[in-house]
Each structure stands twice: as C-alpha cells, then as structure tokens.
Amino acid sequence: MQKFKRNSGIAFCVFIFLVLFHGASAQISGAQYKIYSPIVTFGAGEGSSQNYAFKELIGEIIAGITSGSSYRLRAGAVYRGVPEVISFSLSKNSIDFGTLTTVQVSEDFLDLSVSSNAAFGYAVMLFEDGNLRALSGDDIDDVSNPPVDAGVEEYGIVTEGADGQLFEDTGITNNLIVAKNSGQVSNSLVRVRFHVSISPVTAAGQYGHIVSFIATSEF
C-alpha cells in the first residue's frame, strides 16, 4: 500500500460577497399634485417621458406581476417595497483533507446558510483561482466521470439540501451554481461536500487553492 504525505493543510480560503440589485424609481409630481395614474383608458397602456415610465394594466381580473427596468407592478398597483435583506454565512472557511491515500476517498464539508426576502430568489455561485495544485505546479484533475473513486486522481463537490444544485460529484468551475431558490427563504441550509482521491502516480506534496462563494439576490 503506497501512501502519500500531503494535504495535512489543504486550505480553501473562502471569500463571501453579498450583492443586492436595486432598481431606480420615478414619479410624476409637482408642488401641488402627484399623478398616480397618468393614462385614462379602459385597456392597458403606457405613459412615458424623459424622466418616467408608467404602465397601466386592465384591472385585477387576473393577478400577476409586470415589470420594467426600474419598477414592478402587481395586479395594476405599485408593488410596495419592503426593506431589502440578504444574509449569507458559511460554517467554516477552510477544508482539510488530511493525509491522502490511494485506498479511500478523502472528504470534508461545509454548510452554507442563506436568508433573503427577495421576491425573485437567490443563487450562490462558486469561483476558484485555479485547479487544486501544489507549489511544484502539479495539480489534481477535476472529476470527469462521477463519483470520485478511490485510486483515481479526481476532485469534485456535491451538495445536499433542498436548494442544492449539484446532485453528483462535479468539478469546480467559475460561475458554478451550488444553491438556488426562486422565492423568499429563511435560513436555507445547503451542505457542500468536497471529495478528493489520488492515484499511485500522483505527485506528493501539499495541495490547495482558493474557492469563493458569492451570494446574489434579485429584489
């Protein structure tokens, strides 16, 4: 049995970015008035000028949402906004596989938690600064035929939880979506499992790379 002394400190430095998308708004008003319905019509229509755009619906027979670049209307009325909140946390900021061997797959995991009142949901994407690699330049291949198997040089991640998007070991690439929901969430938990294995010809050394999780939400 051949063992490789490596990875007692494979470190994933995780950077968290929170991004909120906000729309601008405008209204038609003067010193003595505010116009909330600039179109008089029995049907739908749209009024606009250099400084505003207003869309009118055909009543509330069918509820729904219409939108433009800077507004959203629900059933013909202004969709009242609420304080925009998104929170995102990770259970830890490093992954440690310990000493790798050819006879088993090494694993570590972290949990991510998201809360957001975004009406149109959120997504958590993954980015990396390059392959899992040693200072010598040797790297460990991303998994190409899941799952990650013992004795084969492979590296990948899989998610658990209702919002998880990776259902089998997947190689890390930029813009990889690991969690997603199309509505509001409170403390949505997703576990991200990291799996790695080596082959008899994998070069010994300490391997690492930087992985960034970015949470985005659309209001």
Secondary structure, DSSP 8 states (H G I E B T S, - for coil): --B----TT------EEEEEE------EE-SS-EES-----SS-EEEE-SS-EEEE-STTSS--EEE-SS-EEETTEE-------EEEEES-S-----S-BTTS-EEEEEEEEEEE--TT-EEEEEEESSSSEETTS-B--B-SSSS--TTS-EEEEEEESTTB---S-B---TTEEEEEESS-EEEEEEEEEEEEE--TTS--S-EE--EEEEEEEE-
